[in-house]
């Protein structure tokens, strides 16, 4: 799977680290810059690989407006601008320079993620038809029919939550998936500090896949991080 690459410039180290961690949990590849100079170097290096650029307006050696104008002269890559200013003038200037969206600080990372996904839909980055079938270890998941068949051709009974969890694993094979990300994708909420419902759900799915022994081979636990689907996955439309 090819990860979507995002370049972020922000002069606050804590903000950079938080954004990187959050977006990587949501299957983005993130590159960081702390000022205009390092951004320019990174942009020149990754220009043809980028899916999105996120620009902080206030930087120590320049501002996000100048960077936005520079990027737009060379590329049509989508741009989101971030600002702590409550003045609408900043927003208007940024949009006139070619930014695709604007977000005021402080902001919820979930809102930023939602705006990123909205831009992807508008720009056609998510326009390819999704696969219908996922094949692994003799199993076949049909996402249209919402059915799973085992290597013997027998249907495996899945609940709605089982289906959502398995589908998400199959969409991200080999990636370590955070427990909260999995909970949000399947249940629409984060886990509480003592909430073990996701672990119960994973255990149940392992049983459906005959993967519930001491050494699980398909869904492996990554201690302190989450889970990883370790089998090879082949996708297709037929």
VOKETOR-302168 format. One record per residue: residue number from 1; x, y, z of N, C-alpha, C, O, CB in turn. Coordinates in pm, whole numbers, plus 50000, padded with zeros to 5 digits. Glycine has a CB too. Layout:
N
resi	n_xx	n_yy	n_zz	ca_xx	ca_yy	ca_zz	c_xx	c_yy	c_zz	o_xx	o_yy	o_zz	cb_xx	cb_yy	cb_zz
NUM	X	Y	Z	X	Y	Z	X	Y	Z	X	Y	Z	X	Y	Z
...
//
This chain:
238
resi	n_xx	n_yy	n_zz	ca_xx	ca_yy	ca_zz	c_xx	c_yy	c_zz	o_xx	o_yy	o_zz	cb_xx	cb_yy	cb_zz
1	50084	49881	50000	50000	50000	50000	50088	50124	50000	50183	50133	50078	49904	50001	50122
2	50057	50220	49913	50129	50347	49907	50062	50447	50000	49945	50479	49984	50134	50401	49763
3	50138	50497	50097	50083	50594	50190	50079	50731	50126	50164	50766	50044	50164	50596	50320
4	49979	50810	50164	49968	50946	50115	50063	51035	50195	50064	51031	50318	49821	50998	50126
5	50142	51114	50125	50249	51191	50190	50205	51335	50212	50157	51402	50121	50378	51187	50105
6	50223	51382	50335	50187	51519	50374	50311	51590	50427	50387	51533	50506	50073	51519	50481
7	50331	51714	50384	50440	51797	50435	50381	51905	50525	50291	51979	50484	50522	51861	50318
8	50431	51914	50647	50379	52008	50747	50491	52102	50791	50601	52056	50822	50319	51933	50870
9	50463	52233	50793	50557	52327	50852	50488	52398	50968	50381	52457	50952	50607	52430	50746
10	50551	52391	51085	50501	52457	51206	50621	52479	51297	50703	52389	51314	50389	52371	51278
11	50631	52597	51355	50750	52627	51435	50741	52571	51577	50838	52580	51653	50771	52775	51441
12	50628	52513	51614	50612	52457	51749	50642	52307	51745	50573	52231	51678	50469	52484	51804
13	50746	52267	51818	50789	52128	51812	50682	52033	51863	50663	51925	51807	50917	52110	51893
14	50612	52071	51969	50509	51984	52025	50395	51964	51925	50345	51853	51908	50454	52044	52157
15	50355	52072	51859	50249	52061	51759	50291	51970	51645	50213	51886	51599	50212	52200	51704
16	50414	51986	51599	50464	51899	51491	50459	51752	51531	50414	51667	51454	50609	51938	51453
17	50504	51723	51651	50508	51584	51697	50367	51526	51711	50344	51411	51674	50582	51575	51831
18	50274	51606	51764	50137	51558	51782	50071	51532	51647	50004	51430	51629	50055	51659	51862
19	50089	51624	51552	50030	51605	51421	50089	51484	51350	50016	51406	51287	50049	51729	51336
20	50218	51469	51359	50284	51355	51295	50229	51224	51350	50195	51134	51274	50437	51363	51314
21	50222	51214	51481	50174	51090	51544	50029	51061	51505	49994	50948	51471	50186	51098	51697
22	49945	51165	51509	49803	51145	51480	49781	51106	51334	49705	51013	51305	49723	51273	51512
23	49846	51176	51242	49824	51148	51100	49885	51014	51060	49831	50944	50974	49883	51260	51014
24	49996	50977	51120	50055	50847	51089	49965	50734	51137	49959	50628	51074	50195	50834	51151
25	49896	50755	51248	49801	50654	51294	49686	50639	51196	49620	50535	51192	49748	50691	51433
26	49662	50743	51118	49556	50740	51018	49610	50714	50877	49550	50753	50777	49478	50871	51021
27	49724	50649	50873	49782	50595	50748	49830	50702	50650	49818	50685	50529	49680	50510	50680
28	49886	50812	50703	49955	50910	50621	50104	50901	50649	50146	50869	50760	49901	51053	50648
29	50183	50929	50547	50327	50944	50566	50354	51094	50582	50313	51173	50497	50409	50883	50445
30	50421	51133	50689	50435	51274	50725	50580	51317	50720	50669	51249	50771	50377	51301	50865
31	50604	51432	50657	50734	51498	50659	50717	51633	50729	50616	51701	50711	50791	51516	50514
32	50817	51671	50809	50805	51790	50894	50911	51894	50861	51022	51862	50819	50816	51751	51041
33	50873	52021	50881	50966	52134	50871	50934	52231	50984	50818	52246	51022	50956	52204	50731
34	51037	52296	51038	51016	52386	51151	51018	52534	51113	50984	52620	51194	51120	52361	51256
35	51058	52564	50989	51062	52703	50945	51057	52707	50793	51051	52603	50727	51191	52775	50998
36	51060	52828	50738	51048	52841	50594	51161	52777	50517	51139	52715	50413	51040	52985	50558
37	51283	52790	50568	51399	52736	50498	51393	52584	50488	51415	52527	50382	51528	52779	50568
38	51362	52519	50601	51355	52373	50598	51236	52325	50516	51240	52218	50455	51348	52316	50741
39	51128	52404	50517	51013	52369	50433	51051	52371	50285	51018	52279	50211	50895	52465	50458
40	51121	52477	50243	51159	52489	50102	51245	52371	50059	51228	52318	49949	51234	52621	50078
41	51337	52330	50144	51421	52215	50112	51337	52088	50098	51354	52011	50004	51528	52196	50219
42	51245	52067	50194	51162	51947	50190	51067	51949	50071	51043	51847	50007	51083	51934	50320
43	51013	52066	50042	50919	52076	49928	50991	52042	49797	50936	51970	49714	50857	52217	49921
44	51111	52094	49778	51184	52064	49656	51216	51915	49646	51217	51858	49537	51313	52146	49649
45	51242	51854	49759	51277	51712	49759	51157	51622	49732	51168	51524	49659	51340	51674	49892
46	51042	51656	49793	50926	51567	49786	50814	51618	49697	50705	51559	49695	50873	51544	49923
47	50836	51725	49623	50729	51794	49550	50640	51700	49470	50518	51711	49476	50789	51896	49458
48	50699	51608	49396	50621	51522	49307	50555	51407	49381	50478	51332	49321	50710	51468	49199
49	50584	51392	49510	50526	51281	49588	50415	51326	49682	50345	51243	49738	50634	51212	49667
50	50399	51457	49699	50309	51508	49802	50163	51498	49763	50125	51523	49648	50344	51651	49834
51	50080	51462	49862	49936	51464	49846	49875	51590	49906	49764	51630	49869	49874	51341	49910
52	49947	51654	50001	49892	51770	50071	50006	51844	50141	50106	51785	50181	49783	51727	50175
53	49988	51976	50154	50081	52060	50230	50001	52134	50338	49893	52187	50311	50157	52162	50137
54	50056	52137	50460	49993	52210	50571	50090	52319	50615	50203	52290	50656	49956	52114	50691
55	50045	52446	50607	50131	52561	50635	50082	52638	50757	49966	52679	50762	50137	52654	50513
56	50170	52657	50854	50142	52750	50963	50171	52891	50913	50272	52913	50846	50229	52716	51091
57	50084	52986	50944	50103	53122	50894	50222	53189	50960	50302	53253	50892	49977	53205	50919
58	50236	53176	51093	50341	53246	51166	50464	53157	51179	50461	53054	51246	50291	53289	51304
59	50573	53199	51113	50698	53124	51118	50813	53220	51151	50801	53340	51128	50724	53053	50982
60	50924	53170	51205	51030	53261	51252	51104	53334	51140	51154	53444	51163	51129	53184	51332
61	51113	53276	51020	51194	53338	50915	51114	53385	50794	51169	53449	50705	51298	53241	50869
62	50985	53355	50792	50897	53398	50682	50755	53380	50731	50732	53370	50852	50924	53317	50549
63	50658	53376	50640	50521	53346	50682	50459	53247	50584	50509	53225	50473	50435	53475	50691
64	50348	53189	50628	50282	53088	50546	50229	53142	50415	50215	53067	50318	50170	53028	50622
65	50200	53271	50410	50150	53330	50284	50257	53323	50175	50228	53288	50061	50107	53477	50307
66	50381	53358	50212	50490	53353	50113	50515	53211	50066	50540	53186	49948	50620	53412	50173
67	50506	53116	50160	50525	52976	50122	50411	52927	50034	50433	52852	49939	50536	52887	50247
68	50289	52970	50065	50173	52932	49985	50190	52982	49841	50166	52908	49746	50043	52989	50046
69	50231	53108	49826	50250	53164	49692	50360	53089	49617	50347	53065	49497	50285	53314	49702
70	50467	53052	49687	50577	52979	49624	50529	52841	49577	50557	52800	49464	50695	52965	49722
71	50458	52771	49665	50409	52637	49629	50315	52645	49510	50325	52565	49416	50337	52571	49748
72	50224	52742	49513	50123	52749	49409	50181	52784	49272	50123	52749	49169	50018	52851	49446
73	50296	52852	49269	50361	52881	49141	50416	52755	49075	50434	52750	48953	50473	52982	49160
74	50444	52654	49157	50511	52535	49106	50426	52409	49108	50459	52310	49042	50633	52510	49184
75	50317	52411	49182	50243	52286	49203	50096	52314	49232	50059	52421	49281	50306	52206	49319
76	50013	52216	49200	49870	52225	49232	49835	52142	49355	49718	52118	49382	49786	52179	49113
77	49938	52098	49430	49913	52018	49548	49820	52094	49644	49840	52214	49664	50046	51981	49619
78	49721	52028	49704	49631	52097	49798	49706	52154	49918	49804	52096	49965	49523	52001	49846
79	49658	52270	49965	49721	52340	50077	49616	52372	50183	49508	52424	50153	49792	52470	50029
80	49649	52340	50308	49569	52383	50423	49657	52477	50505	49772	52445	50535	49518	52261	50510
81	49601	52594	50542	49676	52690	50622	49622	52693	50764	49501	52682	50787	49668	52830	50559
82	49714	52708	50860	49680	52713	51002	49719	52848	51059	49827	52899	51029	49751	52598	51079
83	49632	52908	51141	49665	53037	51200	49602	53052	51338	49493	52999	51364	49619	53151	51110
84	49672	53125	51424	49618	53156	51556	49539	53286	51553	49476	53322	51653	49730	53166	51659
85	49540	53356	51441	49471	53485	51429	49321	53463	51409	49278	53375	51335	49529	53566	51313
86	49242	53547	51477	49098	53541	51461	49050	53634	51350	48931	53642	51322	49028	53577	51591
87	49143	53703	51286	49110	53799	51182	49079	53728	51050	49159	53648	51002	49226	53900	51162
88	48962	53756	50993	48924	53694	50866	49015	53735	50751	49020	53668	50648	48781	53730	50833
89	49088	53845	50769	49178	53891	50663	49280	53785	50627	49309	53763	50509	49250	54020	50705
90	49337	53717	50729	49433	53610	50704	49372	53501	50618	49434	53451	50524	49484	53552	50836
91	49251	53464	50652	49182	53358	50577	49162	53399	50432	49187	53321	50340	49046	53325	50642
92	49117	53522	50411	49092	53570	50275	49220	53575	50194	49223	53534	50078	49026	53709	50279
93	49327	53627	50256	49456	53636	50185	49505	53496	50147	49548	53474	50034	49562	53708	50273
94	49498	53404	50241	49544	53268	50213	49467	53203	50100	49527	53139	50013	49531	53183	50338
95	49335	53218	50099	49254	53159	49993	49282	53225	49859	49284	53158	49756	49105	53170	50028
96	49303	53357	49861	49334	53427	49736	49469	53384	49679	49489	53386	49557	49334	53578	49759
97	49561	53345	49766	49692	53299	49720	49690	53156	49668	49788	53108	49610	49792	53311	49833
98	49578	53088	49690	49566	52952	49635	49550	52842	49737	49550	52725	49700	49683	52923	49555
99	49536	52876	49867	49511	52773	49966	49374	52709	49942	49281	52775	49895	49520	52831	50110
100	49364	52581	49974	49237	52510	49954	49147	52515	50077	49025	52503	50066	49265	52366	49917
101	49208	52534	50193	49128	52540	50316	49208	52612	50423	49328	52632	50409	49086	52398	50364
102	49139	52651	50530	49198	52731	50637	49143	52681	50769	49024	52654	50780	49168	52883	50617
103	49229	52669	50868	49185	52620	50999	49248	52706	51107	49369	52727	51109	49222	52471	51019
104	49164	52756	51198	49213	52841	51305	49262	52761	51424	49209	52653	51454	49105	52937	51350
105	49363	52814	51492	49414	52753	51615	49341	52812	51735	49303	52930	51733	49568	52774	51626
106	49322	52734	51840	49350	52590	51849	49245	52509	51772	49133	52556	51751	49353	52545	51997
107	49281	52392	51731	49190	52308	51654	49201	52164	51703	49300	52124	51764	49221	52317	51502
108	49097	52087	51674	49095	51946	51708	49160	51868	51592	49120	51887	51478	48949	51895	51735
109	49258	51784	51619	49319	51706	51510	49217	51630	51426	49240	51605	51308	49419	51609	51566
110	49105	51592	51488	49001	51521	51412	48941	51612	51305	48908	51567	51195	48890	51468	51506
111	48926	51740	51339	48873	51832	51239	48972	51850	51125	48933	51856	51009	48841	51968	51303
112	49101	51858	51158	49202	51866	51053	49197	51743	50964	49203	51754	50842	49342	51883	51114
113	49185	51625	51024	49177	51501	50946	49053	51502	50856	49060	51460	50741	49174	51379	51039
114	48941	51551	50909	48818	51556	50829	48836	51650	50710	48788	51620	50600	48700	51603	50916
115	48904	51760	50730	48927	51854	50620	49023	51795	50517	49006	51816	50396	48984	51987	50673
116	49124	51722	50563	49215	51655	50470	49136	51556	50383	49153	51553	50261	49327	51581	50547
117	49051	51477	50446	48974	51378	50371	48877	51445	50274	48853	51395	50164	48898	51287	50466
118	48820	51559	50316	48728	51632	50227	48802	51682	50103	48750	51675	49991	48663	51750	50301
119	48924	51733	50124	49005	51778	50010	49039	51660	49918	49037	51674	49796	49135	51847	50059
120	49070	51546	49976	49100	51429	49894	48980	51390	49807	48996	51353	49691	49140	51310	49983
121	48861	51400	49865	48742	51367	49786	48723	51468	49674	48692	51431	49560	48616	51363	49876
122	48741	51598	49706	48721	51701	49605	48822	51693	49493	48790	51720	49377	48727	51838	49670
123	48946	51656	49527	49052	51654	49427	49066	51519	49358	49152	51502	49272	49182	51692	49490
124	48982	51425	49396	48984	51296	49328	49090	51201	49377	49113	51097	49315	49003	51316	49184
125	49158	51232	49489	49261	51142	49541	49200	51012	49593	49269	50911	49601	49340	51210	49653
126	49070	51015	49627	49003	50893	49673	48902	50845	49570	48808	50773	49605	48934	50918	49807
127	48920	50883	49444	48818	50855	49344	48825	50715	49284	48728	50670	49223	48827	50954	49235
128	48938	50645	49300	48949	50511	49243	48847	50418	49307	48825	50423	49428	49092	50456	49260
129	48786	50332	49225	48687	50238	49277	48754	50145	49377	48856	50085	49345	48622	50158	49162
130	48698	50130	49497	48759	50041	49596	48743	49896	49554	48648	49862	49484	48697	50064	49734
131	48834	49810	49596	48822	49669	49560	48702	49605	49628	48658	49648	49734	48949	49594	49598
132	48651	49500	49563	48537	49428	49621	48584	49310	49706	48524	49280	49809	48443	49378	49510
133	48691	49243	49661	48734	49121	49727	48872	49138	49790	48963	49198	49733	48735	49004	49628
134	48886	49083	49910	49015	49075	49979	49042	48927	50006	48962	48859	50070	49015	49159	50113
135	49154	48878	49956	49189	48737	49971	49314	48723	50057	49413	48792	50035	49211	48671	49833
136	49308	48632	50156	49422	48610	50245	49411	48470	50305	49305	48427	50351	49426	48718	50358
137	49522	48400	50303	49530	48268	50367	49413	48177	50331	49368	48100	50416	49538	48284	50517
138	49363	48184	50208	49252	48100	50166	49116	48158	50194	49016	48106	50144	49263	47969	50231
139	49108	48264	50274	48982	48331	50304	48952	48434	50194	49044	48486	50131	48985	48399	50444
140	48824	48464	50173	48783	48568	50079	48675	48653	50146	48570	48603	50185	48730	48506	49945
141	48703	48785	50160	48604	48878	50211	48544	48954	50094	48615	49017	50016	48666	48977	50316
142	48411	48947	50081	48336	49021	49979	48273	49141	50047	48179	49126	50125	48227	48929	49908
143	48324	49261	50019	48277	49379	50092	48141	49427	50041	48071	49500	50111	48378	49490	50080
144	48103	49385	49920	47970	49420	49870	47865	49327	49931	47762	49372	49982	47965	49412	49715
145	47892	49199	49926	47800	49103	49985	47814	49092	50135	47731	49030	50202	47820	48969	49924
146	47921	49153	50190	47950	49150	50334	47958	49005	50384	47903	48971	50488	47843	49228	50414
147	48028	48921	50307	48043	48780	50344	48190	48743	50350	48273	48801	50281	47969	48689	50244
148	48219	48644	50433	48354	48588	50444	48344	48439	50423	48265	48371	50489	48420	48623	50581
149	48425	48386	50331	48431	48241	50311	48568	48191	50353	48669	48259	50335	48401	48204	50162
150	48571	48070	50409	48696	48013	50456	48763	47932	50345	48707	47922	50236	48671	47924	50579
151	48881	47875	50370	48952	47802	50265	48874	47684	50208	48901	47639	50097	49082	47752	50318
152	48776	47633	50284	48695	47522	50235	48573	47569	50157	48494	47488	50109	48650	47436	50351
153	48558	47702	50143	48444	47756	50071	48320	47775	50155	48214	47809	50102	48412	47668	49957
154	48331	47752	50286	48218	47769	50377	48210	47913	50426	48312	47978	50450	48229	47672	50496
155	48087	47962	50441	48070	48099	50489	48097	48107	50638	48052	48023	50716	47929	48150	50457
156	48172	48210	50677	48202	48236	50817	48108	48346	50866	48103	48454	50807	48352	48277	50838
157	48035	48319	50971	47940	48416	51023	48014	48533	51089	48099	48514	51176	47844	48349	51123
158	47979	48654	51046	48039	48775	51102	47930	48868	51152	47826	48883	51088	48126	48846	50999
159	47953	48932	51266	47867	49041	51309	47908	49167	51232	48010	49168	51163	47876	49063	51464
160	47829	49272	51245	47864	49398	51180	47998	49451	51227	48076	49501	51147	47757	49501	51206
161	48025	49440	51358	48153	49488	51411	48269	49400	51364	48378	49450	51335	48149	49491	51564
162	48245	49268	51356	48348	49178	51303	48387	49221	51161	48505	49231	51127	48298	49031	51303
163	48284	49247	51079	48308	49284	50939	48388	49413	50930	48485	49421	50855	48175	49298	50864
164	48348	49515	51006	48416	49643	51000	48561	49631	51044	48650	49690	50983	48344	49745	51087
165	48586	49555	51149	48722	49539	51200	48808	49463	51100	48921	49505	51071	48719	49465	51335
166	48757	49352	51047	48834	49274	50950	48863	49356	50825	48975	49354	50774	48759	49145	50913
167	48765	49428	50776	48784	49510	50656	48894	49614	50680	48977	49638	50592	48651	49580	50616
168	48894	49676	50796	48996	49778	50824	49135	49715	50831	49232	49771	50781	48964	49852	50955
169	49144	49598	50894	49273	49528	50896	49320	49498	50754	49437	49518	50721	49262	49397	50978
170	49229	49449	50669	49267	49410	50534	49304	49530	50447	49380	49517	50351	49154	49333	50469
171	49250	49647	50480	49285	49769	50407	49423	49822	50446	49482	49904	50375	49180	49877	50433
172	49476	49773	50561	49604	49823	50611	49695	49708	50653	49742	49706	50766	49581	49918	50731
173	49721	49613	50564	49806	49498	50603	49948	49543	50633	50006	49626	50562	49807	49393	50492
174	50003	49485	50738	50141	49515	50774	50161	49642	50855	50271	49668	50903	50222	49524	50653
175	50055	49722	50871	50066	49847	50947	50025	49823	51092	49925	49756	51120	49977	49958	50883
176	50102	49880	51185	50064	49872	51326	49951	49971	51349	49967	50091	51329	50187	49901	51420
177	49836	49920	51391	49716	50002	51406	49689	50026	51554	49674	49932	51632	49594	49935	51338
178	49682	50151	51590	49657	50191	51727	49518	50146	51772	49424	50147	51693	49672	50343	51742
179	49505	50108	51897	49377	50059	51949	49269	50166	51938	49155	50135	51903	49392	50014	52096
180	49302	50292	51968	49203	50398	51960	49158	50423	51816	49040	50451	51791	49258	50527	52019
181	49250	50411	51721	49214	50426	51580	49117	50316	51540	49017	50343	51473	49339	50424	51490
182	49146	50193	51579	49057	50082	51547	48919	50100	51611	48817	50072	51548	49119	49949	51594
183	48917	50148	51734	48789	50170	51802	48709	50279	51732	48587	50267	51716	48812	50206	51948
184	48778	50386	51691	48709	50495	51624	48653	50450	51489	48543	50489	51451	48804	50614	51605
185	48730	50368	51416	48686	50322	51284	48570	50224	51294	48483	50224	51208	48802	50256	51211
186	48566	50142	51397	48462	50039	51407	48346	50079	51496	48234	50032	51476	48523	49911	51458
187	48371	50164	51594	48267	50201	51690	48235	50350	51693	48136	50392	51753	48307	50157	51826
188	48321	50429	51628	48297	50572	51623	48334	50645	51750	48286	50756	51773	48156	50598	51593
189	48419	50585	51833	48459	50651	51957	48594	50600	52002	48637	50491	51963	48353	50628	52068
190	48662	50681	52086	48787	50639	52146	48759	50544	52262	48646	50534	52311	48870	50760	52194
191	48864	50475	52304	48853	50386	52419	48885	50461	52548	48971	50549	52550	48947	50266	52403
192	48814	50426	52654	48849	50478	52785	48972	50405	52837	49012	50303	52782	48732	50463	52882
193	49032	50457	52945	49156	50397	52997	49140	50252	53040	49237	50176	53037	49206	50477	53113
194	49021	50211	53080	48998	50073	53125	48909	49996	53029	48865	49885	53061	48935	50073	53264
195	48883	50050	52915	48792	49988	52818	48866	49880	52739	48959	49910	52665	48733	50095	52722
196	48824	49756	52756	48887	49643	52687	48796	49588	52576	48820	49478	52526	48922	49532	52786
197	48693	49663	52538	48596	49611	52440	48661	49580	52306	48623	49483	52240	48484	49712	52420
198	48760	49661	52264	48825	49634	52136	48904	49503	52143	48903	49425	52048	48918	49749	52098
199	48971	49479	52254	49049	49357	52268	48958	49234	52264	48994	49130	52208	49129	49359	52400
200	48840	49247	52323	48742	49138	52317	48697	49116	52172	48683	49003	52126	48619	49169	52407
201	48676	49226	52101	48634	49218	51962	48743	49152	51876	48712	49069	51790	48602	49357	51908
202	48870	49189	51899	48980	49128	51825	48988	48979	51855	49010	48898	51765	49113	49197	51859
203	48972	48942	51982	48975	48802	52020	48865	48723	51950	48887	48611	51903	48961	48787	52172
204	48747	48782	51942	48635	48716	51874	48663	48698	51725	48631	48594	51668	48505	48796	51894
205	48723	48801	51663	48756	48791	51521	48862	48684	51499	48855	48610	51401	48804	48926	51467
206	48959	48676	51587	49059	48570	51576	48994	48431	51578	49033	48342	51503	49163	48582	51689
207	48895	48414	51664	48825	48286	51669	48756	48256	51536	48757	48143	51489	48722	48285	51784
208	48695	48358	51476	48629	48339	51346	48730	48293	51240	48696	48217	51149	48560	48469	51300
209	48854	48339	51252	48958	48309	51153	49044	48190	51195	49146	48161	51132	49047	48431	51132
210	49004	48120	51303	49083	48008	51356	49226	48053	51388	49323	47982	51362	49085	47891	51256
211	49235	48172	51442	49365	48234	51469	49376	48266	51618	49441	48364	51656	49384	48363	51384
212	49313	48183	51702	49301	48218	51843	49392	48137	51934	49367	48125	52054	49160	48201	51887
213	49498	48081	51875	49592	48008	51958	49685	48101	52033	49671	48223	52027	49672	47911	51875
214	49781	48042	52104	49876	48122	52181	49962	48211	52090	49998	48322	52126	49966	48032	52265
215	49993	48159	51971	50075	48235	51876	49990	48273	51755	49996	48207	51651	50198	48152	51832
216	49912	48380	51767	49826	48424	51657	49911	48458	51537	50012	48528	51548	49740	48546	51698
217	49871	48407	51419	49952	48427	51298	49897	48536	51209	49973	48598	51133	49960	48298	51220
218	49767	48563	51215	49706	48662	51127	49701	48800	51193	49753	48897	51138	49566	48618	51087
219	49640	48808	51309	49628	48935	51382	49721	48928	51503	49691	48862	51602	49479	48963	51425
220	49833	48998	51493	49932	48993	51599	49921	49115	51690	49894	49226	51645	50072	48983	51541
221	49942	49091	51818	49943	49199	51916	50080	49264	51918	50182	49196	51928	49904	49148	52056
222	50081	49398	51910	50206	49474	51924	50196	49543	52060	50126	49643	52075	50227	49579	51805
223	50267	49489	52156	50252	49536	52294	50280	49685	52307	50383	49735	52262	50345	49458	52386
224	50187	49754	52371	50201	49897	52391	50160	49982	52273	50161	50105	52281	50340	49929	52427
225	50124	49919	52161	50088	49995	52041	49950	49960	51988	49867	50049	51968	50190	49972	51933
226	49923	49832	51965	49794	49795	51907	49803	49659	51841	49847	49562	51903	49747	49899	51805
227	49761	49652	51715	49757	49525	51644	49808	49544	51501	49806	49654	51446	49614	49467	51644
228	49854	49433	51442	49897	49435	51302	49843	49310	51233	49850	49200	51287	50054	49443	51291
229	49788	49328	51112	49744	49215	51031	49863	49173	50946	49907	49247	50858	49619	49252	50942
230	49916	49053	50973	50046	49016	50920	50041	48932	50792	50145	48910	50730	50122	48941	51023
231	49924	48886	50752	49917	48802	50633	49921	48886	50505	49882	49003	50505	49789	48716	50635
232	49968	48824	50397	49963	48889	50266	49816	48900	50221	49737	48807	50240	50047	48810	50161
233	49781	49013	50163	49644	49039	50118	49644	49070	49970	49723	49152	49923	49579	49156	50197
234	49558	49003	49896	49541	49029	49753	49402	49088	49732	49302	49029	49773	49561	48899	49668
235	49397	49203	49667	49269	49270	49644	49230	49260	49497	49315	49247	49409	49276	49417	49688
236	49100	49267	49472	49054	49261	49334	48909	49300	49321	48836	49311	49420	49075	49123	49278
237	48867	49321	49198	48728	49358	49170	48645	49237	49128	48522	49245	49123	48722	49464	49061
238	48710	49126	49098	48640	49003	49059	48699	48886	49135	48656	48773	49118	48649	48978	48905
//
